[in-house]
């Protein structure tokens, strides 16, 4: 495993374990974490709002005596904080879940603007953070960013941060903080943690044409995406939301190699960017922050199906849409057509996607005039099988 030093000189594994999407099987999760630690991964990133993630991680670390061998990063959900006392209520719950009395890397989660930080300041968050730092309960203070690029410098200067977490990959050089933000954070001496290195898995599952381009340069899609990031000295840790033993093994192997990208591989990635941009229409990463929808619409599932439609054709896109939305179930489906245009989802989307507008495009492609007739036929056939 390769390591890079954080702002305070601590060695962090360049591969961080993103804990948002653990497998449902806790034993499988435990096996993955044990393997990752044994192979040198020492940075584990979770959050208060990741379903059951803190508890599962805490139990596994405690059971196997691993707490002192790794660094825990977790996050304060500022949307749930309405007064000063809420900071401690949530933080104490997090420590209990994680079975620890301190957090190595604590982030203010999903800050998109300086206004959000100013609201927290009015609740005396700076005083609270200072007390936690003095007591040793928080070792490093940072924030994760999901805003527009021009907001990023103001947030960098708003507090004496030690690190930040940004979305960044070879398709997002000019999106959110982007390359400009990466360099600005580095210039201020911050450690930089990268999320969404594979753009919600899309850079790992490229259209065949894109995968062939990389193959001709003797590099695989995941390897290309990760090495593209590690090729940048400003990057400290790259998070990967690994949810299988195979992914853990593959990523650790890549993170342990000494060679980065060749000139030919860099050119291949530039070509893949052009192919990718022509294939996917909606920049949804599948983070699920837009969920749950009050009308039960599976927004990420619909967008992923729409992108698959353009990348791999009608049959693939339609199959994915029917499966992800239970579209053939007249009562319990989560079709895009259930959308009422309330726009609650748009207020929560870290990608700032015009969701309602895109939903109309998805409906046009994946719920054409013959769609309801097809679903009735499928439902009838499935009902017949049951009988």
C-alpha positions as CSV (number, residue, x, y, z in Angstrom):
1,X,0.0,0.0,0.0
2,X,1.2,3.5,-0.8
3,X,0.8,6.3,1.6
4,X,0.7,10.1,1.6
5,X,1.0,12.5,4.5
6,X,-1.8,14.7,5.7
7,X,-1.4,18.3,6.8
8,X,-0.1,17.2,10.2
9,X,2.4,14.6,8.8
10,X,0.2,11.5,9.4
11,X,0.6,8.7,6.9
12,X,-2.7,7.9,5.2
13,X,-3.3,5.1,2.8
14,X,-3.9,6.6,-0.7
15,X,-6.9,4.2,-0.9
16,X,-9.7,5.0,1.5
17,X,-12.6,2.7,2.3
18,X,-15.9,4.5,1.6
19,X,-18.5,3.0,3.9
20,X,-21.7,4.3,2.3
21,X,-22.7,1.1,0.5
22,X,-21.7,-1.9,2.7
23,X,-23.1,-5.3,1.6
24,X,-26.2,-6.4,3.5
25,X,-24.3,-9.5,4.8
26,X,-22.4,-8.2,7.9
27,X,-20.0,-11.2,7.7
28,X,-19.1,-10.3,4.2
29,X,-18.6,-6.7,5.3
30,X,-16.4,-7.8,8.1
31,X,-14.3,-10.0,5.8
32,X,-13.8,-7.0,3.5
33,X,-12.7,-4.7,6.3
34,X,-10.3,-7.2,7.8
35,X,-8.7,-7.8,4.4
36,X,-8.4,-4.0,3.7
37,X,-6.8,-3.4,7.1
38,X,-4.4,-6.3,6.7
39,X,-3.3,-5.0,3.3
40,X,-2.7,-1.5,4.7
41,X,-5.9,0.5,4.2
42,X,-6.1,2.8,7.2
43,X,-8.7,5.5,6.3
44,X,-12.4,4.6,6.7
45,X,-15.0,7.1,5.7
46,X,-18.6,7.0,7.0
47,X,-21.3,9.4,8.0
48,X,-24.2,9.9,10.3
49,X,-26.8,9.6,7.5
50,X,-25.3,6.5,5.8
51,X,-27.8,3.8,6.7
52,X,-26.4,1.7,9.6
53,X,-22.9,2.4,8.4
54,X,-21.4,3.9,11.6
55,X,-22.8,1.1,13.8
56,X,-21.6,-1.7,11.5
57,X,-18.1,-0.2,11.2
58,X,-17.9,0.4,14.9
59,X,-18.9,-3.2,15.8
60,X,-16.4,-4.7,13.4
61,X,-13.5,-2.5,14.6
62,X,-14.3,-3.2,18.2
63,X,-14.8,-6.9,17.8
64,X,-11.4,-7.3,16.0
65,X,-9.4,-4.8,18.1
66,X,-8.7,-2.5,15.1
67,X,-9.7,0.9,16.4
68,X,-6.1,2.1,17.1
69,X,-4.8,0.7,13.7
70,X,-7.0,2.9,11.5
71,X,-8.4,6.4,11.1
72,X,-12.1,7.0,11.2
73,X,-13.7,9.8,9.2
74,X,-17.3,10.7,9.8
75,X,-19.6,13.7,9.3
76,X,-21.9,16.0,11.1
77,X,-25.3,16.3,9.3
78,X,-25.8,20.1,9.6
79,X,-29.3,19.9,8.3
80,X,-30.3,18.1,11.5
81,X,-28.7,20.8,13.7
82,X,-31.1,23.6,14.8
83,X,-29.4,24.8,18.0
84,X,-26.0,24.4,19.7
85,X,-27.0,21.5,21.8
86,X,-27.7,19.4,18.7
87,X,-24.0,19.2,17.9
88,X,-23.3,17.2,21.0
89,X,-26.4,15.1,20.7
90,X,-25.4,13.9,17.3
91,X,-21.7,13.6,18.0
92,X,-22.2,11.6,21.2
93,X,-24.5,9.2,19.2
94,X,-21.8,8.9,16.6
95,X,-19.2,8.0,19.2
96,X,-21.5,5.4,20.6
97,X,-22.2,3.9,17.2
98,X,-18.6,3.8,16.4
99,X,-17.6,2.5,19.8
100,X,-14.9,5.2,20.2
101,X,-14.2,8.2,22.3
102,X,-12.6,10.2,19.5
103,X,-12.9,10.8,15.8
104,X,-9.8,11.2,13.7
105,X,-11.3,13.2,10.8
106,X,-14.5,15.0,11.4
107,X,-16.3,16.7,8.5
108,X,-19.2,19.1,8.3
109,X,-21.2,17.2,5.8
110,X,-22.3,18.5,2.4
111,X,-21.6,22.2,2.7
112,X,-22.6,23.9,-0.6
113,X,-22.3,27.6,0.2
114,X,-20.8,30.1,2.5
115,X,-24.4,30.9,3.7
116,X,-24.6,27.4,5.1
117,X,-21.4,27.8,7.1
118,X,-22.6,31.2,8.3
119,X,-25.8,29.7,9.6
120,X,-23.7,27.2,11.6
121,X,-21.6,30.0,12.9
122,X,-24.7,31.6,14.3
123,X,-25.2,28.5,16.3
124,X,-21.6,28.8,17.6
125,X,-20.2,25.8,15.7
126,X,-16.7,27.3,15.9
127,X,-16.8,27.3,19.7
128,X,-18.1,23.7,19.7
129,X,-15.3,22.5,17.3
130,X,-12.7,24.3,19.3
131,X,-13.8,22.6,22.5
132,X,-13.8,19.2,20.8
133,X,-10.4,19.8,19.4
134,X,-9.0,20.8,22.8
135,X,-10.5,17.7,24.5
136,X,-9.0,15.4,21.8
137,X,-12.5,14.1,20.8
138,X,-11.9,15.5,17.3
139,X,-8.3,15.2,15.9
140,X,-8.8,16.9,12.4
141,X,-11.6,19.2,11.2
142,X,-12.8,19.4,7.7
143,X,-15.8,19.7,5.4
144,X,-17.2,17.9,2.3
145,X,-18.2,20.2,-0.6
146,X,-21.2,19.8,-2.9
147,X,-21.6,23.3,-4.2
148,X,-20.9,25.5,-7.2
149,X,-17.2,26.1,-7.9
150,X,-17.2,29.8,-7.1
151,X,-18.4,29.1,-3.6
152,X,-15.4,26.9,-2.8
153,X,-12.7,29.6,-2.2
154,X,-15.0,31.4,0.3
155,X,-15.4,28.2,2.3
156,X,-11.7,27.5,2.2
157,X,-11.1,30.9,3.9
158,X,-14.0,30.7,6.3
159,X,-12.3,28.5,8.9
160,X,-8.9,27.0,9.8
161,X,-9.7,23.7,8.2
162,X,-7.2,20.8,8.2
163,X,-8.7,18.9,5.3
164,X,-11.6,18.9,2.8
165,X,-13.4,16.3,0.7
166,X,-14.4,17.0,-2.8
167,X,-16.0,15.1,-5.7
168,X,-13.4,14.7,-8.4
169,X,-12.6,12.4,-11.3
170,X,-11.5,12.7,-14.9
171,X,-15.0,13.5,-16.0
172,X,-15.4,16.2,-13.3
173,X,-12.4,18.5,-13.8
174,X,-14.6,21.6,-14.1
175,X,-17.5,20.4,-11.9
176,X,-18.1,21.5,-8.3
177,X,-14.7,22.3,-6.8
178,X,-12.9,20.8,-9.8
179,X,-9.2,21.1,-10.6
180,X,-9.3,24.8,-9.7
181,X,-10.6,24.0,-6.2
182,X,-8.1,21.1,-5.8
183,X,-5.2,23.5,-6.4
184,X,-6.7,26.2,-4.2
185,X,-7.1,23.7,-1.3
186,X,-3.6,22.4,-1.7
187,X,-2.2,26.0,-1.8
188,X,-3.8,26.5,1.6
189,X,-2.1,23.4,2.9
190,X,-5.2,21.3,3.3
191,X,-5.2,17.5,3.0
192,X,-7.6,16.6,0.2
193,X,-9.8,13.5,0.2
194,X,-11.5,12.6,-3.1
195,X,-15.0,11.1,-3.3
196,X,-16.8,9.8,-6.4
197,X,-13.5,8.8,-8.2
198,X,-15.6,6.4,-10.4
199,X,-18.6,8.7,-10.8
200,X,-20.9,6.4,-9.0
201,X,-19.5,3.4,-10.8
202,X,-19.9,4.8,-14.3
203,X,-16.2,5.0,-14.9
204,X,-15.8,1.4,-14.0
205,X,-18.5,0.3,-16.4
206,X,-17.7,2.2,-19.5
207,X,-19.3,1.7,-22.9
208,X,-17.5,-1.0,-24.8
209,X,-15.9,1.5,-27.1
210,X,-14.4,3.3,-24.1
211,X,-13.2,0.1,-22.5
212,X,-11.6,-0.9,-25.7
213,X,-9.7,2.3,-25.9
214,X,-8.2,1.8,-22.5
215,X,-7.5,-1.8,-23.2
216,X,-5.4,-0.7,-26.2
217,X,-3.3,1.3,-23.8
218,X,-2.9,-1.7,-21.5
219,X,-5.0,-0.3,-18.6
220,X,-8.4,-1.2,-17.2
221,X,-11.2,1.3,-16.4
222,X,-10.9,1.3,-12.6
223,X,-7.2,1.4,-12.7
224,X,-7.3,4.3,-15.1
225,X,-9.7,6.3,-12.9
226,X,-7.8,5.8,-9.7
227,X,-4.3,6.3,-11.2
228,X,-5.5,9.5,-12.9
229,X,-6.2,10.9,-9.4
230,X,-3.1,9.5,-7.8
231,X,-1.1,11.1,-10.6
232,X,-1.9,14.4,-9.0
233,X,0.3,15.3,-6.0
234,X,-2.4,17.4,-4.4
235,X,-4.6,14.3,-3.7
236,X,-4.1,12.7,-0.3
237,X,-6.7,10.0,-0.2
238,X,-9.1,8.6,-2.8
239,X,-12.2,7.0,-1.4
240,X,-13.7,3.9,-3.0
241,X,-17.1,2.6,-2.0
242,X,-16.1,-1.0,-2.1
243,X,-18.9,-3.6,-1.7
244,X,-17.3,-6.9,-2.6
245,X,-14.1,-8.8,-1.8
246,X,-13.1,-8.7,-5.4
247,X,-13.3,-4.9,-5.5
248,X,-11.2,-4.7,-2.3
249,X,-8.5,-6.9,-3.9
250,X,-8.5,-5.1,-7.2
251,X,-8.3,-1.6,-5.6
252,X,-5.6,-2.6,-3.1
253,X,-3.5,-4.1,-5.9
254,X,-3.7,-0.8,-7.9
255,X,-3.0,1.3,-4.8
256,X,0.1,-0.8,-4.1
257,X,1.7,-0.3,-7.5
258,X,4.5,2.2,-8.0
259,X,3.9,3.1,-11.6
260,X,1.3,5.7,-12.5
261,X,0.0,6.6,-16.0
262,X,2.0,6.5,-19.2
263,X,1.7,9.1,-21.9
264,X,-0.3,6.6,-24.0
265,X,-2.7,5.9,-21.1
266,X,-3.2,9.6,-20.5
267,X,-4.2,10.0,-24.2
268,X,-6.5,7.1,-23.9
269,X,-8.3,8.6,-21.0
270,X,-8.8,11.8,-23.0
271,X,-10.4,9.8,-25.7
272,X,-12.6,8.0,-23.2
273,X,-13.8,11.3,-21.9
274,X,-15.1,12.2,-25.4
275,X,-16.8,8.8,-25.7
276,X,-18.3,9.1,-22.2
277,X,-19.7,12.6,-22.8
278,X,-21.5,11.4,-25.9
279,X,-23.0,8.4,-24.1
280,X,-24.3,9.6,-20.7
281,X,-26.9,12.4,-20.7
282,X,-27.5,13.0,-16.9
283,X,-24.6,13.6,-14.5
284,X,-26.2,11.6,-11.7
285,X,-23.8,9.7,-9.4
286,X,-26.5,7.6,-7.7
287,X,-25.7,9.1,-4.2
288,X,-29.4,8.9,-3.3
289,X,-29.4,12.3,-1.5
290,X,-32.6,13.1,-3.5
291,X,-34.4,10.2,-1.9
292,X,-36.9,9.3,-0.6
293,X,-39.3,10.9,-3.0
294,X,-42.7,11.7,-1.5
295,X,-44.2,10.1,-4.6
296,X,-42.0,7.0,-4.4
297,X,-40.2,7.8,-7.7
298,X,-36.9,6.0,-8.0
299,X,-35.0,9.0,-9.3
300,X,-31.4,7.5,-9.4
301,X,-32.7,4.3,-10.9
302,X,-34.5,6.1,-13.6
303,X,-31.5,8.3,-14.4
304,X,-29.2,5.3,-14.5
305,X,-31.6,3.5,-16.9
306,X,-31.7,6.6,-19.1
307,X,-28.0,6.8,-19.3
308,X,-27.8,3.0,-20.0
309,X,-30.3,3.6,-22.8
310,X,-28.0,6.0,-24.5
311,X,-24.8,4.1,-23.8
312,X,-26.0,0.5,-24.5
313,X,-29.2,0.7,-26.4
314,X,-33.0,0.5,-25.9
315,X,-33.2,-3.1,-24.7
316,X,-30.6,-2.6,-22.0
317,X,-32.0,0.7,-20.8
318,X,-35.6,-0.6,-20.8
319,X,-34.6,-3.8,-18.9
320,X,-32.8,-1.7,-16.3
321,X,-35.7,0.7,-16.0
322,X,-38.3,-2.1,-15.5
323,X,-36.2,-3.8,-12.9
324,X,-35.1,-0.8,-10.9
325,X,-38.6,0.7,-10.8
326,X,-40.8,-2.4,-10.6
327,X,-42.6,-0.8,-13.5
328,X,-44.8,-3.8,-14.2
329,X,-46.4,-3.6,-10.8
330,X,-49.4,-1.4,-11.1
331,X,-49.6,-0.6,-7.3
332,X,-46.1,-0.7,-6.0
333,X,-44.0,0.7,-8.8
334,X,-41.6,3.6,-8.5
335,X,-41.8,4.8,-12.1
336,X,-40.6,8.2,-13.2
337,X,-44.2,9.1,-14.3
338,X,-45.2,9.3,-10.6
339,X,-43.4,12.6,-10.4
340,X,-45.6,15.6,-9.6
341,X,-42.9,18.2,-10.1
342,X,-42.7,19.2,-6.4
343,X,-38.9,19.8,-6.8
344,X,-38.1,18.7,-3.2
345,X,-35.4,16.5,-4.7
346,X,-33.7,19.4,-6.5
347,X,-33.2,21.1,-3.1
348,X,-31.2,18.1,-1.9
349,X,-29.2,17.1,-5.1
350,X,-25.5,17.8,-4.5
351,X,-25.0,17.7,-8.3
352,X,-27.6,20.5,-8.8
353,X,-29.3,18.5,-11.5
354,X,-32.6,20.0,-12.8
355,X,-34.3,16.8,-11.8
356,X,-37.9,17.6,-12.8
357,X,-36.7,18.6,-16.3
358,X,-34.6,15.5,-16.7
359,X,-37.5,13.3,-15.4
360,X,-39.6,14.5,-18.3
361,X,-36.8,13.4,-20.7
362,X,-36.6,10.0,-19.0
363,X,-40.3,9.6,-19.3
364,X,-40.3,10.4,-23.0
365,X,-37.6,7.8,-23.7
366,X,-38.4,5.0,-21.2
367,X,-42.2,5.4,-20.9
368,X,-43.3,5.8,-24.5
369,X,-46.9,5.5,-25.6
370,X,-46.8,1.7,-25.8
371,X,-45.2,1.3,-22.4
372,X,-48.3,0.8,-20.3
373,X,-49.5,-1.9,-22.7
374,X,-46.2,-3.7,-22.4
375,X,-46.3,-3.6,-18.6
376,X,-49.8,-5.1,-18.6
377,X,-48.6,-7.9,-20.8
378,X,-45.5,-8.6,-18.6
379,X,-47.7,-8.4,-15.4
380,X,-50.1,-10.9,-17.0
381,X,-47.3,-13.3,-18.0
382,X,-45.8,-13.1,-14.5
383,X,-49.1,-13.7,-12.9
384,X,-49.6,-16.7,-15.1
385,X,-46.3,-18.1,-14.0
386,X,-47.3,-17.8,-10.4
387,X,-50.4,-19.8,-11.1
